[in-house]
Structures are given as C-alpha cells and as structure tokens.
Amino acid sequence: MRPAVLTTSWTHLQALASQLRVFGGYRTLWLDEVAHRVVHSEPDELLEAEGLTYVDTVLHPDAETLAVVLGVVPAAEPEPQSMRPPVAAPSLAAATA
C-alpha cells in the first residue's frame, strides 16, 4: 500500500539520498506516519510490528528517485540570497527633490 502524498524539501530528499549512499547494498524504506518521517533498514528487517508502513526497497537512489518512490511532492525552497536580483536603493536625488 502506497503512503499518502507527502510534502518535503529537496534538501531533505538529498540528505536522505546521501545517507543511503553510505550503505553498500539495498535499503528498505518505511514510513513512520506518527512521527512523520522516513526510516530505512536492512531489507530483511520487518518493521510492520513497530507500526511502520513498507514503502520500497532501493539501491543508492538519488533525490528525484526518492520523490517518486515516496510519493512526495517537494516543497518550493526559498531562492538563495545570492541568486536574488539586487534591490535598487532609492537615490538621494529623488529623496531630496
């Protein structure tokens, strides 16, 4: 059974992908609907008895793959300060005219 559509940030998905790359083999993803988090385990660990919902078993997924697998809609993240256009300061001539 697929979990309901969740919302998270690309930063969170990228962090999870980085965590999963550390492991040499497959990881099983579980949804903890009470704590609103994703848990990963060895594929042979069954966590349904702990109240978790099975999502999928993956091997080194990237953030985009995790978004699809988890049924997640990444939330828009604020644009980095360096990417924003500069705000024009009012000129002194206009202020004194």
Contacts in CASP RR format, 6 or more apart in sequence:
PFRMAT RR
TARGET T0000
AUTHOR 0000-0000-0000
METHOD contacts of the structure
MODEL  1
MRPAVLTTSWTHLQALASQLRVFGGYRTLWLDEVAHRVVHSEPDELLEAE
GLTYVDTVLHPDAETLAVVLGVVPAAEPEPQSMRPPVAAPSLAAATA
1 53 0 8 1.000
2 55 0 8 1.000
2 71 0 8 1.000
3 31 0 8 1.000
3 33 0 8 1.000
3 53 0 8 1.000
3 55 0 8 1.000
3 70 0 8 1.000
3 71 0 8 1.000
5 71 0 8 1.000
5 72 0 8 1.000
5 73 0 8 1.000
6 36 0 8 1.000
6 70 0 8 1.000
6 71 0 8 1.000
6 72 0 8 1.000
6 73 0 8 1.000
7 72 0 8 1.000
7 73 0 8 1.000
7 74 0 8 1.000
7 75 0 8 1.000
8 72 0 8 1.000
8 74 0 8 1.000
8 75 0 8 1.000
9 74 0 8 1.000
9 75 0 8 1.000
9 77 0 8 1.000
10 63 0 8 1.000
10 74 0 8 1.000
10 77 0 8 1.000
11 77 0 8 1.000
13 63 0 8 1.000
13 66 0 8 1.000
13 67 0 8 1.000
13 72 0 8 1.000
13 74 0 8 1.000
14 63 0 8 1.000
16 38 0 8 1.000
16 40 0 8 1.000
16 63 0 8 1.000
16 66 0 8 1.000
17 61 0 8 1.000
17 62 0 8 1.000
17 63 0 8 1.000
17 65 0 8 1.000
17 66 0 8 1.000
19 40 0 8 1.000
20 27 0 8 1.000
20 40 0 8 1.000
20 58 0 8 1.000
20 60 0 8 1.000
20 61 0 8 1.000
21 60 0 8 1.000
24 60 0 8 1.000
25 59 0 8 1.000
25 60 0 8 1.000
26 43 0 8 1.000
26 57 0 8 1.000
26 58 0 8 1.000
26 59 0 8 1.000
27 40 0 8 1.000
27 41 0 8 1.000
27 42 0 8 1.000
27 43 0 8 1.000
27 57 0 8 1.000
27 58 0 8 1.000
27 59 0 8 1.000
28 40 0 8 1.000
28 41 0 8 1.000
28 42 0 8 1.000
28 43 0 8 1.000
28 45 0 8 1.000
28 54 0 8 1.000
28 55 0 8 1.000
28 56 0 8 1.000
28 57 0 8 1.000
28 58 0 8 1.000
29 38 0 8 1.000
29 39 0 8 1.000
29 40 0 8 1.000
29 54 0 8 1.000
29 55 0 8 1.000
29 56 0 8 1.000
29 57 0 8 1.000
29 58 0 8 1.000
29 69 0 8 1.000
29 70 0 8 1.000
30 38 0 8 1.000
30 39 0 8 1.000
30 40 0 8 1.000
30 41 0 8 1.000
30 47 0 8 1.000
30 52 0 8 1.000
30 53 0 8 1.000
30 54 0 8 1.000
30 55 0 8 1.000
31 37 0 8 1.000
31 38 0 8 1.000
31 39 0 8 1.000
31 52 0 8 1.000
31 53 0 8 1.000
31 55 0 8 1.000
31 70 0 8 1.000
32 38 0 8 1.000
32 39 0 8 1.000
32 51 0 8 1.000
32 52 0 8 1.000
33 53 0 8 1.000
34 51 0 8 1.000
38 55 0 8 1.000
38 70 0 8 1.000
39 47 0 8 1.000
39 52 0 8 1.000
41 47 0 8 1.000
43 57 0 8 1.000
47 54 0 8 1.000
48 54 0 8 1.000
55 69 0 8 1.000
55 70 0 8 1.000
56 69 0 8 1.000
58 65 0 8 1.000
58 66 0 8 1.000
58 69 0 8 1.000
61 69 0 8 1.000
66 72 0 8 1.000
67 73 0 8 1.000
67 74 0 8 1.000
END
